[in-house]
Amino acid sequence: LSHKGALEMRSDDLMRASSPMLTRMLVDMLREGEAGKTRAWAFFEKLCSLSKADVYQHSVMLNACHDSFAAEKLMQRMEAASIDPSEVTYQKLYKIYLRDARVEE
């Protein structure tokens, strides 16, 4: 299944899709620059609305956060959805803080 048709996927198809497949679709979208990032956020929002986004999709979407404040907002969404961050999630967040020079916070 191509990520190109991801936004057109029906809810029941998304509910049957495996986490690795959904994660791969997001990764592929994010590799396509700004247009891909826009599609990835829309797809991620659809997954969230179905309570289908897990720690893997949230971690991938940290790559799409334009700054550490956006990353913190995504982390808050994870917490609100009772999704525990993984070690990879924290590593990505730390790299974002380093990029923004906010390591002290």
Summary of the structure (lengths in Angstrom):
residues: 105
radius of gyration: 13.6
end to end distance: 41.4
largest distance: 44.1
contacts: 284
relative contact order: 0.12
helix: 72%
strand: 0%
